[in-house]
Amino acid sequence: MTNSLKQTRLGALFKLRRDEAVPVLLAGLFFFCVLTALMVLRPARDALGMQRGIEAVRWLFMGTALVTLLANPVFGWLVSRLPRLKFIAATYVFFALSLLGFHLLLVLAPEAVGITSGQVFYVWFSVFNLFATMLFWALMADRFTLEQSKRFFALISVGGTLGAIFGPWLASVLARPLGTPALLLVSAGFLMLALGAAWAVARSQRAAGAGGAGQAERPEHAVIGGSAWQGLKAVFASRYLLGIAVYVIIMAVVATLLYFTRLQMVAALGGDMDQRTALFARIDLITQVTTLVLQALIAGRIMERFGVHLTLMLLPLTVVLGFVGLAIVGTLAALIVFEAAFRAVQRALTRPARETLYTVVSREDKYKSKAFIDTFGYRGGDVAGAQAEGLLGRLGMGLAGLASVAIPLALAWAALGLWLGRAQLRLAAERGASLPPAPAAAPGEPSTTRSPTP
């Protein structure tokens, strides 16, 4: 890979060299398929979750957190014993088979489908959402270097945003002629396409490796080893990983406060489940279009020019401004604008920047520690946010009270983002993270690289 290679105009626009184009396009396709599989089903998930009221949704968040806690050691066991492509395949195939099971239930035993089964689907979908996207970003952090991640992750995210736009549109087109149960099969089909793209991304690492094909083949065949609980232990042993976990938890708390505020306002409007589903879908569409513009034109340049540390501060500052505006105006329209801005900045800027943080840790931490942080850490934050919002509601504090809690939390969150970006630079200097990754251990050998504790 040399800077003297000729670039196309598109490559020059995104600082993309010719030998990097195929892996980046494959990664974008991978994310497109994952988000299409998720977004085909998401509006129905939100509507189903509200059938027993908002208090039931808070309990569903707790159920999701419990399930993710139980799922993490199972996933850690897979990572410890299977090569990279095999544990990725095992996870995606499991979720595809689960979709097939829900489809058979809807088709063969529709009388058994009710509020309880809808809540089971809500929890299952939330776990599916977390693990599907976590695996995608773990592979990206494993496949690309820190320098590449700053240039590519925002661009790769465009594929996911296109999938998030395409999924709801596809659902609206197919739901009437094929019926809602068929959407589960459509989602499973895109999940299998995502698995094929994941295989192609991982195999394309051969071209990036140095020292011959045999050496470049090692990452996809190597077994990481270690214990199933190593990811959790590593988080509490490293200030850097613990800082990422706290950043994710605060983000989840704030997002949940915003989510329940939206549910409260939508519930106050009345209407049936179809009306709520349509409103949720419109909010998603506004968000995705805004995200696409930010990802395609702005995100990559912000990370390269201003650094990861400042990029990680943008979402907390958006929260400060948003809650100030919401406390002053207090309308559903203001909330929709705030939520669209929050999600757009989160997906277009914060998520790619946050995922670059994992490029400077060991392969074991990329999969095991990241799995714990992105699943249980995120859902633990959801539970905390849901309970905090419920407490504020019972105290009758309203939007002003909500802002008085969210704004100081967001300022602390911004300071943490600044620290994480600077800690990443220190780790990159120590490990030489801007260079191509070192060869992985051969199959059966223990992993010898651990992330230092800054």
C-alpha positions as CSV (number, residue, x, y, z in Angstrom):
1,M,0.0,0.0,0.0
2,T,1.7,3.3,-1.1
3,N,0.6,6.9,-1.4
4,S,1.9,7.0,-5.0
5,L,-1.0,4.8,-6.2
6,K,-3.4,6.6,-8.5
7,Q,-6.6,7.7,-7.0
8,T,-10.0,8.1,-8.6
9,R,-11.9,11.3,-7.9
10,L,-14.1,9.5,-5.4
11,G,-11.1,8.0,-3.8
12,A,-9.5,11.4,-3.5
13,L,-12.7,12.8,-2.0
14,F,-12.7,10.2,0.8
15,K,-8.9,9.8,1.0
16,L,-9.3,6.2,-0.2
17,R,-6.5,4.4,-1.9
18,R,-7.2,1.8,-4.6
19,D,-6.1,-1.2,-2.5
20,E,-8.4,0.0,0.3
21,A,-11.5,0.4,-1.9
22,V,-12.6,-3.3,-1.9
23,P,-12.5,-3.9,1.9
24,V,-14.3,-0.6,2.5
25,L,-17.0,-1.4,0.0
26,L,-17.4,-4.9,1.5
27,A,-17.6,-3.4,5.0
28,G,-20.3,-0.9,3.8
29,L,-22.3,-3.8,2.3
30,F,-21.9,-5.8,5.5
31,F,-23.4,-2.9,7.5
32,F,-26.1,-2.3,5.0
33,C,-27.3,-5.9,5.3
34,V,-27.2,-5.8,9.1
35,L,-29.2,-2.6,9.4
36,T,-31.7,-3.7,6.8
37,A,-32.3,-6.9,8.8
38,L,-32.8,-4.9,11.9
39,M,-34.9,-2.0,10.6
40,V,-37.3,-4.2,8.7
41,L,-38.6,-5.2,12.2
42,R,-37.9,-2.2,14.5
43,P,-41.1,-0.1,14.1
44,A,-43.2,-3.1,15.0
45,R,-40.9,-3.9,18.0
46,D,-41.5,-0.4,19.4
47,A,-45.3,-0.6,18.9
48,L,-45.5,-4.1,20.4
49,G,-43.6,-2.9,23.5
50,M,-46.2,-0.3,24.3
51,Q,-49.2,-2.6,24.4
52,R,-49.2,-2.8,28.2
53,G,-48.1,0.8,28.7
54,I,-44.9,2.6,29.4
55,E,-44.3,1.0,32.8
56,A,-44.2,-2.4,31.1
57,V,-41.4,-1.0,28.7
58,R,-39.3,-0.2,31.8
59,W,-39.6,-3.8,32.9
60,L,-38.7,-5.0,29.3
61,F,-35.5,-3.0,29.6
62,M,-34.6,-4.9,32.8
63,G,-35.4,-8.1,31.0
64,T,-33.2,-7.2,28.1
65,A,-30.3,-6.3,30.5
66,L,-30.7,-9.7,32.3
67,V,-30.7,-11.6,29.0
68,T,-27.6,-9.8,27.7
69,L,-25.8,-10.6,31.0
70,L,-26.6,-14.3,30.6
71,A,-25.7,-14.2,26.9
72,N,-22.2,-12.6,27.4
73,P,-20.4,-15.7,28.9
74,V,-21.9,-17.9,26.1
75,F,-20.6,-15.5,23.5
76,G,-17.2,-15.3,25.4
77,W,-17.1,-19.1,25.3
78,L,-17.6,-19.1,21.5
79,V,-14.9,-16.5,21.1
80,S,-12.5,-18.5,23.3
81,R,-12.9,-21.7,21.3
82,L,-13.7,-20.9,17.7
83,P,-11.9,-19.0,15.0
84,R,-13.1,-15.5,14.2
85,L,-15.3,-16.3,11.2
86,K,-16.8,-19.3,13.0
87,F,-18.0,-17.5,16.1
88,I,-19.3,-14.7,13.9
89,A,-21.2,-17.2,11.8
90,A,-22.5,-19.1,14.8
91,T,-24.0,-15.8,16.3
92,Y,-25.7,-14.7,13.1
93,V,-27.0,-18.2,12.3
94,F,-28.5,-18.4,15.8
95,F,-30.4,-15.2,15.3
96,A,-31.5,-16.2,11.8
97,L,-32.9,-19.5,13.1
98,S,-34.7,-17.5,15.9
99,L,-36.4,-15.4,13.3
100,L,-37.5,-18.6,11.5
101,G,-38.9,-19.8,14.8
102,F,-40.9,-16.6,15.3
103,H,-42.1,-16.9,11.7
104,L,-43.4,-20.4,12.3
105,L,-45.2,-19.3,15.4
106,L,-47.0,-16.6,13.6
107,V,-48.0,-18.8,10.7
108,L,-48.7,-22.1,12.4
109,A,-50.1,-20.9,15.8
110,P,-51.4,-17.4,15.4
111,E,-53.8,-17.9,18.3
112,A,-50.8,-18.2,20.6
113,V,-49.6,-14.7,19.6
114,G,-50.5,-12.1,22.2
115,I,-49.1,-9.4,24.5
116,T,-46.7,-11.8,26.2
117,S,-45.2,-13.1,23.0
118,G,-45.0,-9.5,21.8
119,Q,-42.9,-8.7,24.9
120,V,-40.7,-11.7,24.4
121,F,-40.1,-10.5,20.8
122,Y,-39.3,-7.0,22.1
123,V,-36.6,-8.4,24.4
124,W,-35.2,-10.8,21.8
125,F,-35.0,-8.1,19.2
126,S,-33.2,-5.8,21.6
127,V,-30.6,-8.5,22.2
128,F,-30.4,-9.2,18.5
129,N,-29.8,-5.5,17.7
130,L,-27.0,-5.3,20.2
131,F,-25.1,-8.4,19.2
132,A,-25.5,-7.9,15.4
133,T,-24.1,-4.4,15.5
134,M,-21.4,-5.2,18.1
135,L,-20.0,-8.0,16.0
136,F,-19.9,-5.8,12.9
137,W,-17.9,-3.1,14.7
138,A,-15.7,-5.6,16.4
139,L,-14.7,-7.0,13.0
140,M,-14.1,-3.4,11.7
141,A,-11.8,-2.6,14.7
142,D,-10.0,-5.9,14.0
143,R,-9.7,-5.4,10.3
144,F,-8.6,-1.7,10.1
145,T,-5.9,0.2,11.8
146,L,-6.4,3.4,13.9
147,E,-5.3,5.6,11.0
148,Q,-7.6,3.8,8.6
149,S,-10.5,3.9,11.1
150,K,-10.4,7.7,11.2
151,R,-10.7,7.9,7.5
152,F,-13.1,5.0,6.8
153,F,-15.5,4.3,9.7
154,A,-17.7,7.3,9.0
155,L,-17.8,6.3,5.3
156,I,-18.5,2.7,6.1
157,S,-21.3,3.9,8.4
158,V,-23.1,5.2,5.3
159,G,-23.8,1.6,4.3
160,G,-25.6,1.1,7.6
161,T,-27.6,4.3,7.3
162,L,-28.7,3.3,3.8
163,G,-29.8,0.0,5.2
164,A,-31.7,1.8,8.0
165,I,-33.5,3.8,5.4
166,F,-34.1,0.8,3.1
167,G,-35.3,-1.5,5.8
168,P,-38.5,0.5,6.8
169,W,-39.2,1.2,3.2
170,L,-38.9,-2.4,2.3
171,A,-41.2,-3.3,5.2
172,S,-43.9,-0.8,4.0
173,V,-43.8,-2.3,0.5
174,L,-43.8,-6.0,1.5
175,A,-46.1,-6.0,4.6
176,R,-49.4,-5.8,2.7
177,P,-48.8,-8.3,-0.1
178,L,-46.8,-10.8,1.9
179,G,-48.0,-10.2,5.4
180,T,-46.1,-9.3,8.6
181,P,-44.7,-12.9,9.3
182,A,-42.9,-12.8,5.9
183,L,-40.9,-9.8,7.1
184,L,-39.2,-12.1,9.6
185,L,-37.9,-14.2,6.7
186,V,-36.8,-11.1,4.8
187,S,-34.8,-10.1,7.9
188,A,-33.2,-13.5,8.2
189,G,-32.3,-13.4,4.5
190,F,-30.5,-10.1,4.9
191,L,-28.7,-11.5,8.0
192,M,-27.3,-14.3,6.0
193,L,-26.2,-11.8,3.3
194,A,-24.5,-9.9,6.1
195,L,-22.7,-13.1,7.1
196,G,-21.4,-13.5,3.5
197,A,-20.2,-10.0,3.5
198,A,-18.5,-10.5,6.9
199,W,-16.7,-13.5,5.5
200,A,-15.5,-11.4,2.5
201,V,-14.3,-8.6,4.7
202,A,-12.3,-10.9,6.9
203,R,-10.8,-12.8,4.0
204,S,-9.9,-9.5,2.3
205,Q,-7.4,-9.0,5.2
206,R,-5.1,-11.3,3.2
207,A,-4.4,-8.4,0.8
208,A,-3.5,-6.1,3.7
209,G,-1.1,-8.6,5.4
210,A,2.6,-8.5,5.0
211,G,4.9,-11.4,4.7
212,G,3.0,-13.8,2.5
213,A,-0.4,-15.4,2.3
214,G,0.2,-17.8,5.1
215,Q,0.8,-15.0,7.5
216,A,-2.2,-13.0,6.4
217,E,-4.5,-16.0,6.7
218,R,-3.8,-16.4,10.4
219,P,-6.4,-13.9,11.8
220,E,-9.4,-15.7,10.3
221,H,-8.2,-19.1,11.5
222,A,-6.7,-18.3,14.9
223,V,-8.5,-19.1,18.1
224,I,-8.3,-16.3,20.6
225,G,-8.4,-18.5,23.6
226,G,-8.8,-17.4,27.2
227,S,-11.8,-17.7,29.5
228,A,-15.4,-16.9,28.8
229,W,-15.3,-14.2,31.5
230,Q,-12.1,-12.5,30.4
231,G,-13.9,-9.7,28.7
232,L,-15.6,-8.6,31.9
233,K,-12.4,-9.0,33.9
234,A,-10.4,-6.9,31.4
235,V,-12.9,-4.0,31.6
236,F,-12.4,-3.6,35.4
237,A,-8.6,-4.1,35.0
238,S,-8.1,-1.3,32.5
239,R,-9.0,2.3,33.1
240,Y,-9.2,2.8,29.3
241,L,-11.8,0.0,28.8
242,L,-13.6,1.1,32.0
243,G,-13.8,4.6,30.6
244,I,-15.3,3.3,27.4
245,A,-17.9,1.4,29.4
246,V,-18.8,4.5,31.4
247,Y,-19.1,6.5,28.2
248,V,-21.5,3.9,26.8
249,I,-23.5,3.7,30.0
250,I,-24.0,7.5,30.2
251,M,-24.9,7.6,26.5
252,A,-27.5,4.9,27.1
253,V,-28.9,6.7,30.2
254,V,-29.4,9.9,28.2
255,A,-30.8,8.1,25.2
256,T,-33.3,6.3,27.4
257,L,-34.4,9.5,29.1
258,L,-35.1,10.9,25.6
259,Y,-36.8,7.7,24.5
260,F,-39.2,7.6,27.4
261,T,-39.9,11.3,27.0
262,R,-40.9,10.5,23.5
263,L,-43.1,7.6,24.6
264,Q,-44.9,9.8,27.1
265,M,-45.6,12.5,24.5
266,V,-46.8,10.0,21.9
267,A,-49.0,8.1,24.4
268,A,-50.6,11.4,25.4
269,L,-51.7,11.8,21.8
270,G,-53.8,8.7,22.1
271,G,-54.5,6.6,18.9
272,D,-54.0,3.0,18.1
273,M,-50.9,0.9,17.6
274,D,-50.8,1.5,13.8
275,Q,-50.8,5.3,14.4
276,R,-47.9,5.0,16.9
277,T,-46.0,2.7,14.5
278,A,-46.4,5.3,11.7
279,L,-45.1,8.1,13.9
280,F,-42.1,6.1,15.0
281,A,-41.3,5.2,11.4
282,R,-41.4,8.9,10.4
283,I,-39.0,9.8,13.2
284,D,-36.7,7.1,12.1
285,L,-36.8,8.3,8.5
286,I,-36.0,11.9,9.5
287,T,-33.1,10.7,11.6
288,Q,-31.7,8.5,8.9
289,V,-31.7,11.1,6.2
290,T,-30.0,13.6,8.5
291,T,-27.4,10.9,9.5
292,L,-26.7,10.1,5.9
293,V,-25.8,13.7,5.1
294,L,-23.5,14.0,8.1
295,Q,-21.8,10.7,7.4
296,A,-21.2,11.3,3.7
297,L,-20.0,14.9,3.9
298,I,-18.8,15.8,7.4
299,A,-18.0,12.9,9.8
300,G,-14.7,11.7,8.4
301,R,-13.3,15.2,8.0
302,I,-14.2,16.1,11.6
303,M,-12.4,13.0,13.0
304,E,-9.3,13.6,10.9
305,R,-9.1,17.3,11.4
306,F,-10.2,17.7,15.0
307,G,-9.4,14.3,16.4
308,V,-11.4,11.6,18.2
309,H,-11.4,13.4,21.5
310,L,-13.3,16.4,20.2
311,T,-15.6,14.2,18.1
312,L,-16.6,12.3,21.2
313,M,-17.6,15.6,22.9
314,L,-20.1,16.6,20.2
315,L,-23.0,14.3,21.3
316,P,-22.8,15.4,24.9
317,L,-22.9,19.1,23.8
318,T,-25.8,18.3,21.5
319,V,-27.6,16.9,24.6
320,V,-27.0,20.0,26.6
321,L,-28.4,22.3,23.9
322,G,-31.3,19.9,23.2
323,F,-32.5,19.6,26.8
324,V,-32.3,23.3,27.3
325,G,-34.4,23.8,24.2
326,L,-36.9,21.1,25.2
327,A,-37.3,22.6,28.7
328,I,-38.1,26.0,27.1
329,V,-40.4,24.8,24.3
330,G,-41.8,21.5,25.6
331,T,-43.6,20.4,22.4
332,L,-43.6,17.1,20.5
333,A,-42.2,18.9,17.4
334,A,-39.2,20.2,19.5
335,L,-38.7,16.7,20.8
336,I,-38.7,15.2,17.3
337,V,-36.0,17.8,16.2
338,F,-33.9,17.1,19.3
339,E,-34.2,13.3,18.9
340,A,-33.4,13.4,15.2
341,A,-30.3,15.6,16.0
342,F,-29.3,13.3,18.9
343,R,-29.5,10.1,16.8
344,A,-27.9,11.6,13.7
345,V,-24.9,12.9,15.7
346,Q,-24.7,9.6,17.6
347,R,-24.7,7.4,14.5
348,A,-22.8,9.7,12.1
349,L,-20.1,11.0,14.4
350,T,-20.1,9.4,17.9
351,R,-20.4,5.8,16.9
352,P,-17.5,5.8,14.3
353,A,-15.4,7.8,16.8
354,R,-16.2,5.4,19.6
355,E,-15.4,2.4,17.6
356,T,-11.9,3.7,16.7
357,L,-11.2,3.4,20.5
358,Y,-11.0,-0.4,20.1
359,T,-8.3,-0.3,17.4
360,V,-5.6,0.2,20.0
361,V,-6.5,-2.8,22.2
362,S,-5.8,-6.5,21.9
363,R,-7.9,-8.8,19.7
364,E,-9.3,-10.5,22.8
365,D,-10.6,-7.2,24.1
366,K,-12.0,-6.3,20.6
367,Y,-14.4,-9.1,20.9
368,K,-14.8,-10.1,24.5
369,S,-14.6,-6.8,26.4
370,K,-16.4,-5.0,23.6
371,A,-19.2,-7.6,23.7
372,F,-19.7,-6.9,27.5
373,I,-19.5,-3.1,27.1
374,D,-21.8,-2.9,24.0
375,T,-24.4,-5.3,25.3
376,F,-24.7,-5.4,29.1
377,G,-23.1,-2.0,29.6
378,Y,-25.5,-0.4,27.1
379,R,-28.6,-2.2,28.5
380,G,-27.5,-1.5,32.1
381,G,-27.5,2.2,31.1
382,D,-31.0,1.7,29.6
383,V,-32.3,0.3,32.9
384,A,-30.8,3.1,34.9
385,G,-32.2,5.7,32.5
386,A,-35.7,4.1,32.6
387,Q,-35.8,4.0,36.3
388,A,-34.5,7.6,36.6
389,E,-37.1,8.8,34.2
390,G,-39.8,7.0,36.1
391,L,-38.7,8.5,39.4
392,L,-38.6,12.0,38.0
393,G,-42.1,11.4,36.6
394,R,-43.4,10.2,40.0
395,L,-41.9,13.3,41.6
396,G,-43.7,15.5,39.1
397,M,-40.6,17.2,38.0
398,G,-41.5,17.5,34.3
399,L,-39.2,18.5,31.5
400,A,-37.4,21.1,33.6
401,G,-36.5,18.5,36.2
402,L,-35.4,16.1,33.4
403,A,-33.1,18.8,32.0
404,S,-31.6,19.5,35.5
405,V,-30.5,15.9,35.6
406,A,-29.5,15.4,32.0
407,I,-27.4,18.5,31.5
408,P,-24.8,18.0,34.3
409,L,-24.6,14.3,33.3
410,A,-23.9,15.4,29.7
411,L,-21.1,17.8,30.8
412,A,-19.4,15.0,32.7
413,W,-19.9,12.8,29.7
414,A,-18.1,15.4,27.5
415,A,-15.1,15.5,29.8
416,L,-14.9,11.7,29.7
417,G,-14.9,11.8,25.9
418,L,-12.0,14.2,25.9
419,W,-10.0,11.9,28.3
420,L,-10.7,8.8,26.2
421,G,-9.5,10.5,23.0
422,R,-6.3,11.5,24.6
423,A,-5.8,8.1,26.2
424,Q,-6.2,6.5,22.8
425,L,-3.4,8.6,21.4
426,R,-1.1,7.5,24.3
427,L,-2.0,3.8,23.7
428,A,-1.5,4.3,19.9
429,A,2.0,5.7,20.5
430,E,2.9,2.8,22.8
431,R,1.6,0.1,20.5
432,G,2.3,1.6,17.1
433,A,-1.4,1.2,16.3
434,S,-1.2,3.1,13.1
435,L,0.9,0.3,11.6
436,P,-0.6,-2.9,10.1
437,P,-1.7,-5.3,12.9
438,A,0.8,-7.9,14.1
439,P,0.3,-11.5,13.2
440,A,-2.2,-13.4,15.4
441,A,-1.3,-16.4,17.4
442,A,-1.4,-19.7,15.5
443,P,-4.4,-22.0,16.2
444,G,-4.2,-23.5,19.7
445,E,-1.7,-20.9,21.0
446,P,-2.8,-18.5,23.7
447,S,-3.1,-14.8,22.8
448,T,-0.1,-12.9,24.0
449,T,-1.2,-9.3,23.5
450,R,-3.1,-7.5,26.2
451,S,-4.1,-3.9,26.3
452,P,-2.0,-1.8,28.7
453,T,-3.7,0.0,31.5
454,P,-3.2,3.8,31.0
